[in-house]
Amino acid sequence: MAQAFYSMVLDHSAEAVWQVIRSFGAYAWSGVVADTVIEDDKAGDQVGAVRRVRVGDTIIRQHLLAHSDLERFYSYAFLEPAPVRNYQATIRVIPVVETDQALVCWSARFDCAPEEIGQWTHHFVQNGFAVWLSALRRVMAETDS
């Protein structure tokens, strides 16, 4: 099983960051220009919810596996079709108590052919997590204005 991981410190409290990203149905903070809906009228924090993201002609469906306001995280899995097998990811917001900042960690585990591990790990980290968390940093900076 392959793993991808990226983290970033934001100059906002963990609670403030969590309030922006906590809903599985709210994805605009990521900077992805897409139509995002939670299927079957479920709530964005309801385990079992399916998020459908349409980017151009591509539709991605993801299943919410776990959600905790207390621990400030949620985990989700790709539904088929997916670029890799058994993809499960978690985004977590951890308080940096000393500075009242937030450490945001995004990780994923997935299966793919051994010769593709480097390609997919790089893709998820550099083209995904790093880009989306940078967009979150911009969104949070706008809340200061």
KESE-448775 format. One record per residue (C-alpha): residue in three letters; chain; x negated, y, z. Coordinates in steps of 0.25 Angstrom, whole numbers, plus 5000, padded with zeros to 4 digits. Example, Ala and Ser with C-alpha at 12.3 -4.5 7.8 and 13.67 -1.06 7.14 Angstrom:
residues 2
<atom><residuo>ala</residuo><cadena>A</cadena><east>4951</east><north>4982</north><up>5031</up></atom>
<atom><residuo>ser</residuo><cadena>A</cadena><east>4945</east><north>4996</north><up>5029</up></atom>
***
This chain:
residues 145
<atom><residuo>met</residuo><cadena>A</cadena><east>5000</east><north>5000</north><up>5000</up></atom>
<atom><residuo>ala</residuo><cadena>A</cadena><east>4995</east><north>5014</north><up>4996</up></atom>
<atom><residuo>gln</residuo><cadena>A</cadena><east>4996</east><north>5026</north><up>5005</up></atom>
<atom><residuo>ala</residuo><cadena>A</cadena><east>4996</east><north>5041</north><up>5001</up></atom>
<atom><residuo>phe</residuo><cadena>A</cadena><east>4995</east><north>5052</north><up>5012</up></atom>
<atom><residuo>tyr</residuo><cadena>A</cadena><east>4994</east><north>5067</north><up>5012</up></atom>
<atom><residuo>ser</residuo><cadena>A</cadena><east>4996</east><north>5077</north><up>5023</up></atom>
<atom><residuo>met</residuo><cadena>A</cadena><east>4996</east><north>5092</north><up>5025</up></atom>
<atom><residuo>val</residuo><cadena>A</cadena><east>4997</east><north>5102</north><up>5037</up></atom>
<atom><residuo>leu</residuo><cadena>A</cadena><east>5007</east><north>5113</north><up>5035</up></atom>
<atom><residuo>asp</residuo><cadena>A</cadena><east>5007</east><north>5126</north><up>5043</up></atom>
<atom><residuo>his</residuo><cadena>A</cadena><east>5021</east><north>5124</north><up>5049</up></atom>
<atom><residuo>ser</residuo><cadena>A</cadena><east>5027</east><north>5116</north><up>5060</up></atom>
<atom><residuo>ala</residuo><cadena>A</cadena><east>5030</east><north>5101</north><up>5058</up></atom>
<atom><residuo>glu</residuo><cadena>A</cadena><east>5044</east><north>5104</north><up>5061</up></atom>
<atom><residuo>ala</residuo><cadena>A</cadena><east>5045</east><north>5115</north><up>5050</up></atom>
<atom><residuo>val</residuo><cadena>A</cadena><east>5039</east><north>5106</north><up>5040</up></atom>
<atom><residuo>trp</residuo><cadena>A</cadena><east>5048</east><north>5095</north><up>5044</up></atom>
<atom><residuo>gln</residuo><cadena>A</cadena><east>5060</east><north>5103</north><up>5042</up></atom>
<atom><residuo>val</residuo><cadena>A</cadena><east>5056</east><north>5106</north><up>5028</up></atom>
<atom><residuo>ile</residuo><cadena>A</cadena><east>5053</east><north>5092</north><up>5023</up></atom>
<atom><residuo>arg</residuo><cadena>A</cadena><east>5062</east><north>5083</north><up>5033</up></atom>
<atom><residuo>ser</residuo><cadena>A</cadena><east>5074</east><north>5081</north><up>5023</up></atom>
<atom><residuo>phe</residuo><cadena>A</cadena><east>5071</east><north>5070</north><up>5013</up></atom>
<atom><residuo>gly</residuo><cadena>A</cadena><east>5080</east><north>5077</north><up>5004</up></atom>
<atom><residuo>ala</residuo><cadena>A</cadena><east>5072</east><north>5090</north><up>5004</up></atom>
<atom><residuo>tyr</residuo><cadena>A</cadena><east>5061</east><north>5089</north><up>4995</up></atom>
<atom><residuo>ala</residuo><cadena>A</cadena><east>5059</east><north>5103</north><up>4989</up></atom>
<atom><residuo>trp</residuo><cadena>A</cadena><east>5048</east><north>5106</north><up>4999</up></atom>
<atom><residuo>ser</residuo><cadena>A</cadena><east>5039</east><north>5096</north><up>4992</up></atom>
<atom><residuo>gly</residuo><cadena>A</cadena><east>5039</east><north>5105</north><up>4979</up></atom>
<atom><residuo>val</residuo><cadena>A</cadena><east>5045</east><north>5094</north><up>4971</up></atom>
<atom><residuo>val</residuo><cadena>A</cadena><east>5054</east><north>5100</north><up>4961</up></atom>
<atom><residuo>ala</residuo><cadena>A</cadena><east>5065</east><north>5090</north><up>4961</up></atom>
<atom><residuo>asp</residuo><cadena>A</cadena><east>5080</east><north>5087</north><up>4964</up></atom>
<atom><residuo>thr</residuo><cadena>A</cadena><east>5080</east><north>5080</north><up>4977</up></atom>
<atom><residuo>val</residuo><cadena>A</cadena><east>5092</east><north>5073</north><up>4983</up></atom>
<atom><residuo>ile</residuo><cadena>A</cadena><east>5095</east><north>5063</north><up>4994</up></atom>
<atom><residuo>glu</residuo><cadena>A</cadena><east>5104</east><north>5052</north><up>4989</up></atom>
<atom><residuo>asp</residuo><cadena>A</cadena><east>5117</east><north>5047</north><up>4995</up></atom>
<atom><residuo>asp</residuo><cadena>A</cadena><east>5120</east><north>5060</north><up>5003</up></atom>
<atom><residuo>lys</residuo><cadena>A</cadena><east>5110</east><north>5055</north><up>5014</up></atom>
<atom><residuo>ala</residuo><cadena>A</cadena><east>5102</east><north>5066</north><up>5022</up></atom>
<atom><residuo>gly</residuo><cadena>A</cadena><east>5088</east><north>5070</north><up>5020</up></atom>
<atom><residuo>asp</residuo><cadena>A</cadena><east>5084</east><north>5063</north><up>5033</up></atom>
<atom><residuo>gln</residuo><cadena>A</cadena><east>5092</east><north>5051</north><up>5032</up></atom>
<atom><residuo>val</residuo><cadena>A</cadena><east>5083</east><north>5038</north><up>5031</up></atom>
<atom><residuo>gly</residuo><cadena>A</cadena><east>5088</east><north>5031</north><up>5019</up></atom>
<atom><residuo>ala</residuo><cadena>A</cadena><east>5090</east><north>5043</north><up>5011</up></atom>
<atom><residuo>val</residuo><cadena>A</cadena><east>5085</east><north>5043</north><up>4996</up></atom>
<atom><residuo>arg</residuo><cadena>A</cadena><east>5079</east><north>5056</north><up>4990</up></atom>
<atom><residuo>arg</residuo><cadena>A</cadena><east>5080</east><north>5057</north><up>4975</up></atom>
<atom><residuo>val</residuo><cadena>A</cadena><east>5070</east><north>5067</north><up>4969</up></atom>
<atom><residuo>arg</residuo><cadena>A</cadena><east>5072</east><north>5071</north><up>4955</up></atom>
<atom><residuo>val</residuo><cadena>A</cadena><east>5059</east><north>5077</north><up>4949</up></atom>
<atom><residuo>gly</residuo><cadena>A</cadena><east>5062</east><north>5080</north><up>4934</up></atom>
<atom><residuo>asp</residuo><cadena>A</cadena><east>5067</east><north>5066</north><up>4928</up></atom>
<atom><residuo>thr</residuo><cadena>A</cadena><east>5061</east><north>5058</north><up>4939</up></atom>
<atom><residuo>ile</residuo><cadena>A</cadena><east>5069</east><north>5053</north><up>4951</up></atom>
<atom><residuo>ile</residuo><cadena>A</cadena><east>5062</east><north>5049</north><up>4964</up></atom>
<atom><residuo>arg</residuo><cadena>A</cadena><east>5070</east><north>5042</north><up>4975</up></atom>
<atom><residuo>gln</residuo><cadena>A</cadena><east>5065</east><north>5041</north><up>4989</up></atom>
<atom><residuo>his</residuo><cadena>A</cadena><east>5071</east><north>5034</north><up>5001</up></atom>
<atom><residuo>leu</residuo><cadena>A</cadena><east>5069</east><north>5040</north><up>5015</up></atom>
<atom><residuo>leu</residuo><cadena>A</cadena><east>5064</east><north>5029</north><up>5024</up></atom>
<atom><residuo>ala</residuo><cadena>A</cadena><east>5062</east><north>5037</north><up>5037</up></atom>
<atom><residuo>his</residuo><cadena>A</cadena><east>5064</east><north>5051</north><up>5043</up></atom>
<atom><residuo>ser</residuo><cadena>A</cadena><east>5061</east><north>5057</north><up>5056</up></atom>
<atom><residuo>asp</residuo><cadena>A</cadena><east>5063</east><north>5071</north><up>5061</up></atom>
<atom><residuo>leu</residuo><cadena>A</cadena><east>5056</east><north>5068</north><up>5074</up></atom>
<atom><residuo>glu</residuo><cadena>A</cadena><east>5043</east><north>5063</north><up>5067</up></atom>
<atom><residuo>arg</residuo><cadena>A</cadena><east>5045</east><north>5072</north><up>5055</up></atom>
<atom><residuo>phe</residuo><cadena>A</cadena><east>5043</east><north>5062</north><up>5044</up></atom>
<atom><residuo>tyr</residuo><cadena>A</cadena><east>5051</east><north>5054</north><up>5033</up></atom>
<atom><residuo>ser</residuo><cadena>A</cadena><east>5047</east><north>5042</north><up>5025</up></atom>
<atom><residuo>tyr</residuo><cadena>A</cadena><east>5053</east><north>5038</north><up>5011</up></atom>
<atom><residuo>ala</residuo><cadena>A</cadena><east>5051</east><north>5028</north><up>5000</up></atom>
<atom><residuo>phe</residuo><cadena>A</cadena><east>5052</east><north>5029</north><up>4985</up></atom>
<atom><residuo>leu</residuo><cadena>A</cadena><east>5063</east><north>5022</north><up>4979</up></atom>
<atom><residuo>glu</residuo><cadena>A</cadena><east>5061</east><north>5015</north><up>4965</up></atom>
<atom><residuo>pro</residuo><cadena>A</cadena><east>5056</east><north>5019</north><up>4955</up></atom>
<atom><residuo>ala</residuo><cadena>A</cadena><east>5044</east><north>5024</north><up>4962</up></atom>
<atom><residuo>pro</residuo><cadena>A</cadena><east>5030</east><north>5026</north><up>4957</up></atom>
<atom><residuo>val</residuo><cadena>A</cadena><east>5024</east><north>5016</north><up>4968</up></atom>
<atom><residuo>arg</residuo><cadena>A</cadena><east>5030</east><north>5005</north><up>4976</up></atom>
<atom><residuo>asn</residuo><cadena>A</cadena><east>5034</east><north>5006</north><up>4991</up></atom>
<atom><residuo>tyr</residuo><cadena>A</cadena><east>5032</east><north>5021</north><up>4992</up></atom>
<atom><residuo>gln</residuo><cadena>A</cadena><east>5035</east><north>5026</north><up>5006</up></atom>
<atom><residuo>ala</residuo><cadena>A</cadena><east>5031</east><north>5040</north><up>5011</up></atom>
<atom><residuo>thr</residuo><cadena>A</cadena><east>5031</east><north>5048</north><up>5023</up></atom>
<atom><residuo>ile</residuo><cadena>A</cadena><east>5031</east><north>5063</north><up>5025</up></atom>
<atom><residuo>arg</residuo><cadena>A</cadena><east>5028</east><north>5067</north><up>5040</up></atom>
<atom><residuo>val</residuo><cadena>A</cadena><east>5026</east><north>5081</north><up>5047</up></atom>
<atom><residuo>ile</residuo><cadena>A</cadena><east>5017</east><north>5080</north><up>5059</up></atom>
<atom><residuo>pro</residuo><cadena>A</cadena><east>5016</east><north>5092</north><up>5068</up></atom>
<atom><residuo>val</residuo><cadena>A</cadena><east>5001</east><north>5098</north><up>5070</up></atom>
<atom><residuo>val</residuo><cadena>A</cadena><east>5004</east><north>5102</north><up>5084</up></atom>
<atom><residuo>glu</residuo><cadena>A</cadena><east>4991</east><north>5111</north><up>5086</up></atom>
<atom><residuo>thr</residuo><cadena>A</cadena><east>4995</east><north>5120</north><up>5075</up></atom>
<atom><residuo>asp</residuo><cadena>A</cadena><east>5010</east><north>5118</north><up>5073</up></atom>
<atom><residuo>gln</residuo><cadena>A</cadena><east>5008</east><north>5113</north><up>5059</up></atom>
<atom><residuo>ala</residuo><cadena>A</cadena><east>5013</east><north>5101</north><up>5051</up></atom>
<atom><residuo>leu</residuo><cadena>A</cadena><east>5005</east><north>5090</north><up>5046</up></atom>
<atom><residuo>val</residuo><cadena>A</cadena><east>5013</east><north>5084</north><up>5034</up></atom>
<atom><residuo>cys</residuo><cadena>A</cadena><east>5010</east><north>5070</north><up>5030</up></atom>
<atom><residuo>trp</residuo><cadena>A</cadena><east>5015</east><north>5062</north><up>5018</up></atom>
<atom><residuo>ser</residuo><cadena>A</cadena><east>5011</east><north>5048</north><up>5016</up></atom>
<atom><residuo>ala</residuo><cadena>A</cadena><east>5015</east><north>5037</north><up>5007</up></atom>
<atom><residuo>arg</residuo><cadena>A</cadena><east>5013</east><north>5022</north><up>5006</up></atom>
<atom><residuo>phe</residuo><cadena>A</cadena><east>5016</east><north>5014</north><up>4993</up></atom>
<atom><residuo>asp</residuo><cadena>A</cadena><east>5012</east><north>5002</north><up>4984</up></atom>
<atom><residuo>cys</residuo><cadena>A</cadena><east>5006</east><north>5003</north><up>4970</up></atom>
<atom><residuo>ala</residuo><cadena>A</cadena><east>4996</east><north>4996</north><up>4962</up></atom>
<atom><residuo>pro</residuo><cadena>A</cadena><east>4982</east><north>4996</north><up>4969</up></atom>
<atom><residuo>glu</residuo><cadena>A</cadena><east>4976</east><north>5004</north><up>4957</up></atom>
<atom><residuo>glu</residuo><cadena>A</cadena><east>4987</east><north>5015</north><up>4958</up></atom>
<atom><residuo>ile</residuo><cadena>A</cadena><east>4985</east><north>5018</north><up>4973</up></atom>
<atom><residuo>gly</residuo><cadena>A</cadena><east>4976</east><north>5029</north><up>4971</up></atom>
<atom><residuo>gln</residuo><cadena>A</cadena><east>4984</east><north>5035</north><up>4960</up></atom>
<atom><residuo>trp</residuo><cadena>A</cadena><east>4997</east><north>5035</north><up>4968</up></atom>
<atom><residuo>thr</residuo><cadena>A</cadena><east>4991</east><north>5039</north><up>4981</up></atom>
<atom><residuo>his</residuo><cadena>A</cadena><east>4985</east><north>5051</north><up>4974</up></atom>
<atom><residuo>his</residuo><cadena>A</cadena><east>4998</east><north>5054</north><up>4968</up></atom>
<atom><residuo>phe</residuo><cadena>A</cadena><east>5007</east><north>5054</north><up>4980</up></atom>
<atom><residuo>val</residuo><cadena>A</cadena><east>4996</east><north>5062</north><up>4988</up></atom>
<atom><residuo>gln</residuo><cadena>A</cadena><east>4992</east><north>5072</north><up>4978</up></atom>
<atom><residuo>asn</residuo><cadena>A</cadena><east>5004</east><north>5073</north><up>4969</up></atom>
<atom><residuo>gly</residuo><cadena>A</cadena><east>5014</east><north>5071</north><up>4980</up></atom>
<atom><residuo>phe</residuo><cadena>A</cadena><east>5011</east><north>5073</north><up>4995</up></atom>
<atom><residuo>ala</residuo><cadena>A</cadena><east>5001</east><north>5084</north><up>4993</up></atom>
<atom><residuo>val</residuo><cadena>A</cadena><east>5010</east><north>5092</north><up>4983</up></atom>
<atom><residuo>trp</residuo><cadena>A</cadena><east>5022</east><north>5091</north><up>4991</up></atom>
<atom><residuo>leu</residuo><cadena>A</cadena><east>5016</east><north>5094</north><up>5004</up></atom>
<atom><residuo>ser</residuo><cadena>A</cadena><east>5010</east><north>5107</north><up>4998</up></atom>
<atom><residuo>ala</residuo><cadena>A</cadena><east>5024</east><north>5111</north><up>4993</up></atom>
<atom><residuo>leu</residuo><cadena>A</cadena><east>5028</east><north>5109</north><up>5007</up></atom>
<atom><residuo>arg</residuo><cadena>A</cadena><east>5017</east><north>5118</north><up>5012</up></atom>
<atom><residuo>arg</residuo><cadena>A</cadena><east>5022</east><north>5129</north><up>5002</up></atom>
<atom><residuo>val</residuo><cadena>A</cadena><east>5037</east><north>5127</north><up>5007</up></atom>
<atom><residuo>met</residuo><cadena>A</cadena><east>5033</east><north>5128</north><up>5022</up></atom>
<atom><residuo>ala</residuo><cadena>A</cadena><east>5025</east><north>5141</north><up>5018</up></atom>
<atom><residuo>glu</residuo><cadena>A</cadena><east>5037</east><north>5147</north><up>5012</up></atom>
<atom><residuo>thr</residuo><cadena>A</cadena><east>5045</east><north>5145</north><up>5025</up></atom>
<atom><residuo>asp</residuo><cadena>A</cadena><east>5035</east><north>5154</north><up>5032</up></atom>
<atom><residuo>ser</residuo><cadena>A</cadena><east>5039</east><north>5165</north><up>5022</up></atom>
***
